[in-house]
Amino acid sequence: MKGPLQIRHIKLIHWTIGLIISMSLDSYQQEDCPDKFFGPECRFKCNFCQQQCSPDGCGKNICVRGYFGYLCQYRDLATHWGAPITIYNDGDVTTCQTNNSVTRASIPMMIMRLSFFIVTIDSSSDANIDDITFEPFQGNSVQQCFSGNYSYKLTSFSKYFKCATINNVTSILLSGKGVSRLCTVTISGGRNLAIKQRYNYSSISRNAEGDKGAVDGEIPLTGSFNPKTCFQAGETSVFSNIYVFMNTLVFIDYLIVYNRPDVINRVKLTGFQLTTYDQANGVLFIFNEGSRPPEGAANYTIFNPWPTNYFAMFKLAQSYKELQFCEVEAWGDCASGDYGLDCTKKCSLKCKDTYCEVSGKCVDCLVGFWAVDCTEACSSGCAGKVCNQEDGNCTQGCEAGFYSPNCTQACPVGKYSFDCKENCPENCVDDCSPDEGQCHGRCSNEYFGDSCEKKCPSGMYGLDCSSTCSAHCPLNCTRDEGLCLMCETGYYGQKCEYICNEGCLDNKCHQGNGSCYACGPKYFSSDCSQACSKSCGGSGECDVIDGQCLSGCMDGYHGFYCTEACSGHCKGKMTCNVQDGKCPDGCEKGFVGAECDIECPKNCQNGMCDLLNASCTNGCIPGYGDMNCTTNCTNCMEELCEQVSLNCINGCKKGFIGDDCMSAASTNNNEAEANSSSTSIIVICIALFILITLALAFLLRKKTPVPATIPVE
C-alpha cells in the first residue's frame, strides 16, 4: 500500500509527464482535424461558422449563439442559460436600440463571477462608446471589481470592459447616452481549458470503447450511456479516480461535470469528490458532492473559491463505486502574462501589467511604447513619452522642439515657430522654445528672462535671478546653476553645501570631491575619516596611512592598532607583550596559555592545569576527582579519591559501598555484616577459652611429681 508521500510523488510525476508532452507538441499545428475541432493538436472546438472548421479556425469569427471572442472560444453568459433572446444578446450587431431616450439597460446573465464583457453599439450612428459606464449587480446589490476595472476600445463602436468580481453577478447595468444605440453585449464565461488535455485514471471499464470520453468535448444530453463519448472506470472495491493535467498553469473560475444521461442500476454519478492542485501538488480546494439529489443531477457546476490561484491539474474520485460520467469542463483563461489557445505563449514584457488578450494583443502598453505587442517605442518627441497604441501618434502633443503627428521632426538649433524660420533671441544659449521662441536653456552675459532680456544682479542666480548664491560662497556664483567659484574653509561641493571631514588638517579639503589635503593629528586613511585608536600610547598619534600607533600601546593593550586588550592574568599583574599579547613572566595562579587567557578548573590542586586540554596536572582538592576535577568524591572517607579512577583511597563513609563508594549499602547487608561480626567474636572467645584451658592443664602436669618405679618382687 502506497503512503501519502508516495502518492504525492506519483501525482507530481503524472503532471510533469503530461506537461512535458504537452509543451513538446504545443507548436504543432494539425493539418487534418476531426470534424468540429481545429488548432494545436486539434484540441479546440469550432464554435463558429456553423461548425465549419479549418485548421486556422474561422477568420471572420462568425460565432454560433452562446460563444464569442477570439476564434469564438469564450462562453457567453448573456445567452448560455436559456435566457429569452433580445436585441442585446442575439449576437447580431445589426439589431440595435434606436430610442434616443433610452440611457439605461440591464443585461441579465448566468449567475457567475464576472471577468470581462464586450459592448457593441451601432457603427452607423454618431453615438460615443465612451459614454457608456457599468455597474455589476447581485440582485439589488452592487458588486466591486477586486482587480480594479478598466476598459479599452476594440474599435470605434465596440469596447472591452475588464472587471473581476469575487462574488457572483446576476446582471450588468449599462448607463449613458451610448445605450441609445446599444446593439450587443457579450459576457465572458471563460474558455473550456480541460478539453482534450492529458489525463490518467485508476482503471477503465471492460465495457468502455475507449478512454477519451472524459474530456473529448462531446456531451450526450439524452439517450443512454455512450461508451464512446463517456468515461467509465473499472470495477473497484476501494476507489476509482481520474486525473486531468493542464498543459500549463491556468486560472479556472468554475468546473462543470456532466452526468450520464440515463439511470441504469443506480450507477449515475453521485457522492464524488473533486480536488484541484497547484504546480507543487498543493491542494487548492476540495469539493465533496453530497449526493444531492440522491439519484444524481444532470450536471454539477463547481466554483473555484479562490479566484487568484492557478491550476496545474484536478482529480475526480469516487469511493467504492465505478467513477462514470460523460464530460468534465474547466472554464477559465490563461494565467496572467500568458496567451494563446493553449496558453503556452508569453505576453510581451512591454504590455502594461504583462496582460494581453488571448490573441497576444496587449490590452495597454507601458508608457513609451505602442503597437499590437507594444514593442515599438514612442517618438522621443512625444510629450511625456505617451503615444497612441494603434498608430504611435503622440496623444499629449510634442516636446518643445518637435512637430508632426508623431513628433519626429525637430527644429534646428537657434530656430523656432512651426515652420522653424524664426531665429531665437540673441542672448539665448543653445536653443529656444519651438513655438514662441522663449529661451529654455541658459542665457548669456548674465542675462535672464523668457527671452534673456534682463541682467542678473550680483549674488543672485537662476533663470529669473531669484535664487541667492550659497552663504558659503565667498565670491560670486554662476548665473545659471548657482555654482560657487570657491568655498570658504571647511566646506566643499559645487554649491559649497557639504562640510569637510573633521579629520582634515586645518579643516581644509578639495572643493570638488571633499578629499583632505592632509590628515590632522590622530586621524588616518585616504580621506582622513578614521580616528586613531584611543589605546595608542604616548600622544595618541598613529601612522597617517595604515593607522599603526606610533608610540606603542597604552598599558593593558596590544596589537597593530592597540585595540586588543591583554588578558589581565599575567603574573604579577604585569602588562602583556605589545606585539603578540603574550605574558612575559608567565601567568598568575589558576591561568595558563601564552596570553594567560585559559582559566584552569577551579578544583585543581594549587590551581595548576595542562596548557593543551586544561586538565589538572597536580591532582584535585579534597572532595573532587577526574582530569578536570569536576566529579564529586564526597562519599569517600576524608573525601579522598584517586583522580583518574575515582576509587576511594581510605574506603567509604558509612552507608556506601563500592570502589568509588557510589552505591548505597542495603539494610540486609548491614544485618549480615552485624551477624558476621557477632559470630566472629564468639568463635574468637571459644578459641581463647580452649587455649587457656590447655595452658592451665600443661602447667598443672608439670607440678605433679612422677611416681617411683615399683620394684619387682
Helices and strands as residue ranges (DSSP letters): H 4-25, E 37-38, E 44-45, G 49-51, E 67-68, G 70-72, E 74-75, E 104-113, E 116-121, G 129-131, E 133-138, E 141-142, E 145-155, E 158-165, E 168-175, G 177-181, E 182-187, E 191-192, E 198-201, G 213-215, E 231-232, E 239-258, E 273-277, E 283-288, E 299-303, E 311-319, E 324-325, E 327-334, E 338-339, E 345-346, G 352-354, E 369-370, E 376-377, G 383-385, E 402-403, E 409-410, E 415-416, E 422-423, E 428-429, E 442-443, E 447-448, E 454-455, E 460-461, E 467-468, E 491-492, E 498-499, G 505-507, E 523-524, E 530-531, E 557-558, E 564-565, G 571-573, E 591-592, E 598-599, G 605-607, E 624-625, E 631-632, G 637-639, E 656-657, E 663-664, H 667-703
